[in-house]
Amino acid sequence: MSNVHELTFLKEKIEELKSDGVYRVLPINYGPCDGVINLNGKEVINLSSNNYLGLANHERVKKAAIEAIEKYGAGSGAVRTIVGNMDLHEELERVLAEFKREEAVCVFQSGFMCNLGTIQAITEKGDLIISDELNHASIIDGVRLSRADKAIYKHGDMEDLENLLKEKRHLYRNVLIVTDGVFSMDGDIAKLPEIVELAEKYECLTYVDDAHGSGVLGENGRGTVDHFGLHGKVDFSIGTLSKAIGVVGGYVAGSKTMKEWLLHRGRPILFSTSLPPAAVGAIIESVKILMETSEYTDRLWDNARYFKEQVASLGFNTGHSQTPITPIIVGDEAKTMQFSKTLLENGVFVSGIVYPTVPKGTGRIRCMISAVHTKAELDEAVRIIEKVGKELNII
Ligand SMILES: *Cc1c(COP(=O)(O)O)cnc(C)c1O
């Protein structure tokens, strides 16, 4: 008789992953997240982190984390609505609101939690959520948790969005249009001015998830809303503290009313312990650094342009990215994974991204350029990408 505790039903699925060639083992990084990392015991150029500005391992940020631990301890001890709301958390929200040039900010434990908690709290039965087809998984899950009806528009297709609004707007009380600010697999920017215009025309609310835009676009990395000068016109502006800011956490920036409501109905705030002091102290320092200087964002863009130009001039298809995210589109899934694997053997780590994360036949490696890369590291990466690209007949 089979033993139920052997989890045979999962073992079978895992075997399927293996026979489909999509089973993976996690690579191990033996040090901090930098331009060059020790991955699985080997030095490699790291073209795969979201640590856009190098703040994850910045001296000032590390020091702030240590100081916060010394003053406040290792953990916050409770959810925010009980005694887990330290003055440090309040300071973080003040600093972020100033940085984002919005009335108020509400912080969550991660960007993922922020989407899960916010979307379900601000929508209900009788509402409609309209979402771009390429929105992030955490938005998709957040939408699933809502009791509102859902509709999807073709990626970046404003005609499709308007058709949905014409057809459905009058059937609902509130309609929420949700989009990523920067789409993470292609690096293109949402058509925010057009989305805001349609939202105003049809009296809808707008929700922008700027995980890859914050710290990257706008003045000193203030994000997509700032990039387009749309302050006050996007109701819910989501950011992550885990990518360019270099630590962990997520937030929504917007009105005081939004914040008041989320403090009562944002479930991750009510039912999950608040961010630890070390993270909060570190984030405050990161945001202060960004407000003081454009040095890091300037270097990020300088590196990104430098890298993109070289890769494109070698004849690779780099898609239509408008940000430091640089896809190199290969097409075939197996070839994409082989490209990534061979690059790693040659000293560059770039993850391969294939179906179902991107549509079939558009497999790619996704190069993430950061402010910490030196020109020498980028040159070396380009040299290896060219060599392997030729070996595999990609160029
Ligand atoms: C990474 C990402 C998130 C999740 O953010 P975390 O802080 O890592 O949980 C949410 N939305 C988008 C668009 C992202 O790219």
The ligand as an SDF file (V2000), in Angstrom:
LIG
                    3D

 15 15  0  0  0  0  0  0  0  0999 V2000
    9.4770   42.2530   -8.7360 C   0  0  0  0  0  0  0  0  0  0  0  0
    8.1180   42.7320   -8.9320 C   0  0  0  0  0  0  0  0  0  0  0  0
    7.1890   42.6880   -7.8890 C   0  0  0  0  0  0  0  0  0  0  0  0
    7.5080   42.0400   -6.5670 C   0  0  0  0  0  0  0  0  0  0  0  0
    8.2880   42.8540   -5.7790 O   0  0  0  0  0  0  0  0  0  0  0  0
    9.0260   42.2270   -4.5040 P   0  0  0  0  0  0  0  0  0  0  0  0
    9.3300   43.4120   -3.6720 O   0  0  0  0  0  0  0  0  0  0  0  0
   10.2200   41.5100   -4.9970 O   0  0  0  0  0  0  0  0  0  0  0  0
    8.0460   41.3090   -3.8570 O   0  0  0  0  0  0  0  0  0  0  0  0
    5.9360   43.2210   -8.1100 C   0  0  0  0  0  0  0  0  0  0  0  0
    5.6000   43.7650   -9.2990 N   0  0  0  0  0  0  0  0  0  0  0  0
    6.4650   43.8160  -10.3300 C   0  0  0  0  0  0  0  0  0  0  0  0
    6.0450   44.4500  -11.6170 C   0  0  0  0  0  0  0  0  0  0  0  0
    7.7460   43.2980  -10.1810 C   0  0  0  0  0  0  0  0  0  0  0  0
    8.6030   43.3420  -11.2050 O   0  0  0  0  0  0  0  0  0  0  0  0
  1  2  1  0
  2  3  1  0
  2 14  2  0
  3  4  1  0
  3 10  2  0
  4  5  1  0
  5  6  1  0
  6  7  2  0
  6  8  1  0
  6  9  1  0
 10 11  1  0
 11 12  2  0
 12 13  1  0
 12 14  1  0
 14 15  1  0
M  END
$$$$
